[in-house]
Amino acid sequence: MPESLHTRIWRETAVRQRLSSAVAVGATLLVLDGSIRYAAAVAAMAFCVWLAADAAQVAVGDYADHVVFGLLVFGFVAYTVAAAGPTWVVATGALLCCWFVIDGVQHLRHGVTRDEVEIQYSHEGTLVTGLPKALLVRLAEPFLL
């Protein structure tokens, strides 16, 4: 007997994980803002963005989701510029956008997957010295490929 669509979707762990994350985003916004329409709309958009990133990752390859998120940040930056937003938001968004797109494109271009990344993210040292070292290594990774 064929499974129903509801049963098949519920068994998909990625869809379930994304749906629960979107519900968490919506619940957080509902608590902070109080508008159920706004919370539901943002939760639905977050769910769609996560599914689009997952679909791009399956269709194109690992790290394609970074390109998707980078392009979304680019759209946010363009909207902020059009709305005459603060310069620090535009500058930070542009840097973030560029890093996501470069990271995704470099990993896709060189065919490196998340399983093959050989960078050690934990470093010797305390939290004060080890964490910044690991962060700097990760931020420099697309430029070192």
N, C-alpha and C positions, 0 to 999 in steps of 0.2 A: 504494500500500500504506500503510495507516495506521501511524503511529508507535507504538511501544510507550510505555507510561506512563513507564518508566525513561528513555527517550530524551527525551521531552517535559520531564520534570522536570529532567534534566541541562542542557537548553538554557535553562531559565529562570534568568537570571543572578541575580535577586533571591533565589530559593530557594537557589541555589548559594552566594551570598554569606552568607546567613543560616546555612546549614548549616556553612560553613567557620568562621564566627564562633562558632557553638555548639561545634564541635569544639575550637577554640582555648580557649574557656572551660573545657570539660571537661578538656583536657590540662593547663591551668594548675592546676586544682583537683586533678587526679591527682598532679601533681608536688608541690604544696604540702601536700596532705592525705594522699595515699596510699590513699584509699578509692575503689575503682573504682565502687561503687554510688552513692556521693554525687556523684562527678564526672559519671557518666552521667545521674543524675536532674537535676542542676542544668543540664547541657548541654541536655537535652530540654526542661526548663522555659524556658530562655532561647530556644531555637528556637521554641517555641510562642508565647512573648510577642512575639518579633520578628515572627512571621507574623501574629499578631492585630493588632499595630500597623500592619503593612503593609496588612492587609485593611481596617482602620478608615480608613486613609488613602485607599484606593481607593474605599471606599463613601461616606465622609462628605466628605472633602476633605483638602487639605494641612493639616498641623499637627494632625490628629486623633490622630496617634501621641503627641503631647505630652499630650493628655487621657488616653490609655490609660496612659502611664507615670506621670502624676500620680496617677491612681486606684490604680495598683499601689503607689506610694510611700505613699499614704494607708492601704492595707491593711497595709503594713509598719509604719507608725506606730501603727496600731490594735493590731497584735500586740505591738509594743514596750510600749505602755501597759499592755496586759493582762498582760504578763510582768514588769511593774514594772521596765522598763529605765531606763537613765540619762536624766536630764532633758535633757541636751545632745543626745542622739540624737533624742529626741522633738521638741524644738524645731527642730533642723536639718531633720529629716524633714518636719515640718509646713510650714516655710518652702519647702522644695523642692517639696513636693506642691502647695502653693498657687500657686507660680510656674508650674509645668508646666501646671496646669489653667487658670489665668488666661491664660497665653500661648496655649495651644491654642484656648480658647474665643474670645478676642479676635480671633485670626487667622481662625478659622472664621466668626465673626460679621461681620467686615468683608470677608470674601472675599479676603484677602491670601494669596497663595501664596509659596513660597520663591523662585520666580523673580522675583516682583514686589517683594521686600523691597529698599528703596532705601537702607538704612542702610549706611554705609561702615564695614566692620569693621576696616580698617587705618587707623591714625591716624599723623600726623606725630609724630616723637619717637623716643626710644630704647625699648628693651625695657621699661625701668622705668616710663616714662611712657605709651608708646603702648599697651601691652597692657592695663593697667588701664582706660584710656579706652575701648578697644574693648569690654571686658567690661562696663563700666558702661552703655554705650549699649545693648548687647544685653539686659542685665537690665532696663533701663527700657523696652524696646520695647513690651511688651504694655500698659503704662500710657500710652504716648504715641499709640496708635492712635486 
